Amino acid sequence: MKQAFGYFVHHQGRGHAERCAAIAHALPADRPLVLFCARDDIFPALPPQASIIVIPSLFEPRGDEATGMDHVPTPATLHCAPLGWPGIRRAMATIAGWFDTANPALMICDVSAEIAQLSRICSVPHVKILQHGDRGDAGHQAAYDGAAGLLAPFHVALAQPEWDAAMRVKTCFAGGLGVDTRVVERELARQRIGIGAGEEMILVMAGGGGSGFGQAPLGVGARSRPDARWITIGPVERDWHATEPANIEHRGWVDNAADHVAAADLVIASTGNTTCQQILAAARPWLAIPEWRYFDEQHRKAQALAAAGVATIRPHLPSSAEAWQRALAETLAGHDAAAQCALIEDRPATKAADWLESLADQLWRVTAPVPVGA
């Protein structure tokens, strides 16, 4: 049996767990995989060699925290390291104890600068998941610089311009990683979700990492294009002053988001990783509206999408009928289906797993000592 891989999985949203599961299924059956996460109910089915150790959340208080130490500054090399949190102490102790007993080949961090640095401090090589955003701070740079490799769950064409050659050479880019990017035929998708073949359908899609788009601006948008059928999936933030027309329908959480994307004539969506891969694979006109995230992650990803010519972007939902009409017209006129499809790779999970296996082999290869005086 090979040395185990460890894998820390952030439990916000769905993308972290989904790409972990995709990699788990692509790894060799004799590679044990131990996952550390604050939740064990967010994962798709995992292969037999994968197991989950539930740890306390590194970000959410439990109620037993000390309250008198918040005045102590957090050093620049850390992001979330409050003092006096027993839950964080237990999580770190659990991971460090496993490092000691398991002697893992790699620790994959998706995502935490602190876990990445803990791995390095404990003499365990780590792979850091690379995300978009303004991450030139000392904490991220320490995690990146100390990593044996970086894994980007997107195509290299979406790399940020400031990522230099030294950073890119240690990065595996895997466009489409963690997402089922098979696209159902448009007419079949419309039958599945109850949309007529001749209807214009505009899909508004929000992921699981935030509170969703506001109801009021969506109402303005639907009124600005009254002949289209507007459907929202995912969360919508209710506004008491929203005046919605009859051509907008809120479906909430659905199990067939990919069918909705395949059926749409135009998609309005934020720029979370899973959402991005689904829309790019379906090659639909896309008005990308980034949501607030730490380090401006979604705004920087939106800029990368625009630079690659695969989405029209706005910093927020349009605030007037005229602004909506301009944004929708620009989205349709600038649509490049071929450019979108080109950013989804054929077998991204296999590519990532093979790269991880190769990296582990390189790191742990035993070389014969050179004789003294040779």
HUQUIHU-V420046 format. One record per residue. RES is the residue in one letter. PSI is psi as a letter, one per 40 degrees, with the letter a starting at -180 (999 if undefined). D_LAST is the distance of its C-alpha to the last C-alpha in whole Angstrom. Layout:
# HUQUIHU-V420046
res->RES psi->PSI d_last->D_LAST
res->RES psi->PSI d_last->D_LAST
This chain:
# HUQUIHU-V420046
res->M psi->h d_last->36
res->K psi->i d_last->34
res->Q psi->i d_last->33
res->A psi->i d_last->36
res->F psi->h d_last->37
res->G psi->i d_last->39
res->Y psi->h d_last->42
res->F psi->h d_last->44
res->V psi->h d_last->47
res->H psi->h d_last->50
res->H psi->e d_last->53
res->Q psi->h d_last->55
res->G psi->a d_last->56
res->R psi->d d_last->55
res->G psi->d d_last->52
res->H psi->d d_last->50
res->A psi->d d_last->51
res->E psi->d d_last->51
res->R psi->d d_last->48
res->C psi->d d_last->46
res->A psi->d d_last->48
res->A psi->d d_last->47
res->I psi->d d_last->44
res->A psi->d d_last->44
res->H psi->d d_last->46
res->A psi->e d_last->43
res->L psi->i d_last->40
res->P psi->i d_last->39
res->A psi->d d_last->42
res->D psi->e d_last->39
res->R psi->h d_last->38
res->P psi->i d_last->40
res->L psi->h d_last->41
res->V psi->h d_last->43
res->L psi->h d_last->45
res->F psi->h d_last->46
res->C psi->i d_last->49
res->A psi->e d_last->53
res->R psi->i d_last->55
res->D psi->e d_last->54
res->D psi->e d_last->57
res->I psi->e d_last->56
res->F psi->i d_last->54
res->P psi->i d_last->54
res->A psi->h d_last->54
res->L psi->i d_last->50
res->P psi->i d_last->48
res->P psi->d d_last->48
res->Q psi->e d_last->44
res->A psi->h d_last->45
res->S psi->i d_last->47
res->I psi->h d_last->48
res->I psi->h d_last->48
res->V psi->h d_last->51
res->I psi->i d_last->50
res->P psi->i d_last->53
res->S psi->h d_last->53
res->L psi->e d_last->51
res->F psi->e d_last->54
res->E psi->h d_last->57
res->P psi->i d_last->59
res->R psi->e d_last->60
res->G psi->e d_last->63
res->D psi->e d_last->61
res->E psi->i d_last->59
res->A psi->i d_last->59
res->T psi->e d_last->61
res->G psi->e d_last->61
res->M psi->e d_last->57
res->D psi->e d_last->58
res->H psi->e d_last->58
res->V psi->h d_last->54
res->P psi->i d_last->53
res->T psi->h d_last->50
res->P psi->i d_last->47
res->A psi->d d_last->46
res->T psi->e d_last->43
res->L psi->i d_last->45
res->H psi->d d_last->48
res->C psi->g d_last->50
res->A psi->g d_last->49
res->P psi->i d_last->53
res->L psi->i d_last->53
res->G psi->f d_last->55
res->W psi->h d_last->54
res->P psi->d d_last->54
res->G psi->d d_last->53
res->I psi->d d_last->50
res->R psi->d d_last->49
res->R psi->d d_last->49
res->A psi->d d_last->48
res->M psi->d d_last->45
res->A psi->d d_last->44
res->T psi->d d_last->45
res->I psi->d d_last->42
res->A psi->d d_last->40
res->G psi->d d_last->41
res->W psi->d d_last->40
res->F psi->d d_last->36
res->D psi->d d_last->36
res->T psi->d d_last->37
res->A psi->d d_last->36
res->N psi->g d_last->33
res->P psi->i d_last->33
res->A psi->d d_last->31
res->L psi->i d_last->33
res->M psi->h d_last->36
res->I psi->h d_last->39
res->C psi->h d_last->41
res->D psi->g d_last->44
res->V psi->i d_last->45
res->S psi->h d_last->45
res->A psi->d d_last->43
res->E psi->d d_last->43
res->I psi->d d_last->41
res->A psi->d d_last->39
res->Q psi->d d_last->38
res->L psi->d d_last->38
res->S psi->d d_last->36
res->R psi->d d_last->33
res->I psi->d d_last->34
res->C psi->e d_last->34
res->S psi->f d_last->30
res->V psi->h d_last->31
res->P psi->h d_last->31
res->H psi->i d_last->34
res->V psi->h d_last->36
res->K psi->h d_last->39
res->I psi->h d_last->42
res->L psi->h d_last->42
res->Q psi->i d_last->46
res->H psi->i d_last->48
res->G psi->i d_last->50
res->D psi->g d_last->49
res->R psi->f d_last->46
res->G psi->e d_last->44
res->D psi->i d_last->45
res->A psi->d d_last->42
res->G psi->d d_last->43
res->H psi->d d_last->42
res->Q psi->d d_last->39
res->A psi->d d_last->38
res->A psi->d d_last->38
res->Y psi->d d_last->37
res->D psi->d d_last->34
res->G psi->e d_last->33
res->A psi->i d_last->33
res->A psi->d d_last->30
res->G psi->i d_last->33
res->L psi->i d_last->37
res->L psi->h d_last->39
res->A psi->h d_last->42
res->P psi->f d_last->45
res->F psi->i d_last->47
res->H psi->i d_last->46
res->V psi->d d_last->44
res->A psi->e d_last->47
res->L psi->e d_last->48
res->A psi->i d_last->45
res->Q psi->i d_last->46
res->P psi->d d_last->46
res->E psi->e d_last->44
res->W psi->h d_last->41
res->D psi->i d_last->38
res->A psi->d d_last->36
res->A psi->d d_last->33
res->M psi->d d_last->36
res->R psi->d d_last->37
res->V psi->d d_last->33
res->K psi->e d_last->33
res->T psi->h d_last->36
res->C psi->h d_last->38
res->F psi->h d_last->41
res->A psi->g d_last->43
res->G psi->h d_last->47
res->G psi->e d_last->50
res->L psi->h d_last->47
res->G psi->e d_last->49
res->V psi->h d_last->53
res->D psi->h d_last->55
res->T psi->e d_last->55
res->R psi->h d_last->57
res->V psi->h d_last->61
res->V psi->i d_last->64
res->E psi->i d_last->66
res->R psi->d d_last->69
res->E psi->d d_last->72
res->L psi->d d_last->71
res->A psi->d d_last->69
res->R psi->d d_last->73
res->Q psi->d d_last->74
res->R psi->d d_last->72
res->I psi->e d_last->73
res->G psi->f d_last->77
res->I psi->h d_last->76
res->G psi->i d_last->79
res->A psi->d d_last->77
res->G psi->e d_last->79
res->E psi->i d_last->79
res->E psi->h d_last->76
res->M psi->h d_last->74
res->I psi->h d_last->72
res->L psi->h d_last->70
res->V psi->h d_last->69
res->M psi->h d_last->65
res->A psi->h d_last->64
res->G psi->a d_last->61
res->G psi->e d_last->60
res->G psi->e d_last->59
res->G psi->a d_last->62
res->S psi->e d_last->66
res->G psi->i d_last->66
res->F psi->i d_last->68
res->G psi->i d_last->72
res->Q psi->d d_last->75
res->A psi->d d_last->77
res->P psi->d d_last->75
res->L psi->d d_last->74
res->G psi->d d_last->78
res->V psi->d d_last->79
res->G psi->d d_last->76
res->A psi->d d_last->78
res->R psi->d d_last->81
res->S psi->e d_last->80
res->R psi->g d_last->79
res->P psi->e d_last->82
res->D psi->e d_last->82
res->A psi->i d_last->79
res->R psi->h d_last->78
res->W psi->h d_last->75
res->I psi->h d_last->73
res->T psi->i d_last->71
res->I psi->i d_last->69
res->G psi->a d_last->67
res->P psi->i d_last->68
res->V psi->h d_last->71
res->E psi->h d_last->71
res->R psi->h d_last->75
res->D psi->h d_last->77
res->W psi->d d_last->81
res->H psi->e d_last->82
res->A psi->h d_last->81
res->T psi->g d_last->83
res->E psi->h d_last->82
res->P psi->i d_last->83
res->A psi->e d_last->84
res->N psi->e d_last->81
res->I psi->h d_last->78
res->E psi->h d_last->77
res->H psi->h d_last->75
res->R psi->e d_last->73
res->G psi->a d_last->71
res->W psi->h d_last->68
res->V psi->i d_last->67
res->D psi->e d_last->65
res->N psi->f d_last->65
res->A psi->d d_last->64
res->A psi->d d_last->63
res->D psi->d d_last->66
res->H psi->d d_last->68
res->V psi->d d_last->65
res->A psi->d d_last->65
res->A psi->e d_last->69
res->A psi->i d_last->69
res->D psi->d d_last->70
res->L psi->i d_last->68
res->V psi->h d_last->66
res->I psi->h d_last->66
res->A psi->i d_last->63
res->S psi->a d_last->61
res->T psi->f d_last->57
res->G psi->i d_last->56
res->N psi->d d_last->53
res->T psi->d d_last->55
res->T psi->d d_last->58
res->C psi->d d_last->56
res->Q psi->d d_last->54
res->Q psi->d d_last->58
res->I psi->d d_last->59
res->L psi->d d_last->57
res->A psi->d d_last->57
res->A psi->e d_last->60
res->A psi->f d_last->61
res->R psi->i d_last->64
res->P psi->h d_last->65
res->W psi->h d_last->63
res->L psi->h d_last->65
res->A psi->h d_last->62
res->I psi->h d_last->63
res->P psi->i d_last->60
res->E psi->i d_last->61
res->W psi->h d_last->60
res->R psi->i d_last->56
res->Y psi->i d_last->54
res->F psi->f d_last->52
res->D psi->f d_last->54
res->E psi->d d_last->52
res->Q psi->d d_last->55
res->H psi->d d_last->56
res->R psi->d d_last->53
res->K psi->d d_last->53
res->A psi->d d_last->56
res->Q psi->d d_last->55
res->A psi->d d_last->52
res->L psi->d d_last->55
res->A psi->d d_last->57
res->A psi->d d_last->54
res->A psi->e d_last->53
res->G psi->f d_last->57
res->V psi->e d_last->58
res->A psi->i d_last->60
res->T psi->h d_last->63
res->I psi->i d_last->62
res->R psi->i d_last->65
res->P psi->d d_last->64
res->H psi->i d_last->66
res->L psi->h d_last->69
res->P psi->i d_last->72
res->S psi->e d_last->75
res->S psi->i d_last->78
res->A psi->d d_last->79
res->E psi->d d_last->78
res->A psi->d d_last->75
res->W psi->d d_last->74
res->Q psi->d d_last->76
res->R psi->d d_last->73
res->A psi->d d_last->70
res->L psi->d d_last->71
res->A psi->d d_last->72
res->E psi->d d_last->69
res->T psi->d d_last->67
res->L psi->d d_last->69
res->A psi->d d_last->69
res->G psi->e d_last->65
res->H psi->h d_last->64
res->D psi->g d_last->61
res->A psi->d d_last->61
res->A psi->d d_last->58
res->A psi->d d_last->56
res->Q psi->d d_last->56
res->C psi->d d_last->55
res->A psi->e d_last->52
res->L psi->e d_last->51
res->I psi->h d_last->51
res->E psi->i d_last->48
res->D psi->d d_last->48
res->R psi->g d_last->46
res->P psi->d d_last->45
res->A psi->d d_last->44
res->T psi->d d_last->42
res->K psi->d d_last->40
res->A psi->d d_last->40
res->A psi->d d_last->39
res->D psi->d d_last->36
res->W psi->d d_last->35
res->L psi->d d_last->34
res->E psi->d d_last->33
res->S psi->d d_last->30
res->L psi->d d_last->29
res->A psi->d d_last->29
res->D psi->d d_last->27
res->Q psi->d d_last->25
res->L psi->d d_last->25
res->W psi->e d_last->24
res->R psi->h d_last->22
res->V psi->h d_last->19
res->T psi->i d_last->15
res->A psi->h d_last->13
res->P psi->i d_last->11
res->V psi->h d_last->7
res->P psi->i d_last->6
res->V psi->h d_last->6
res->G psi->e d_last->4
res->A psi->999 d_last->0
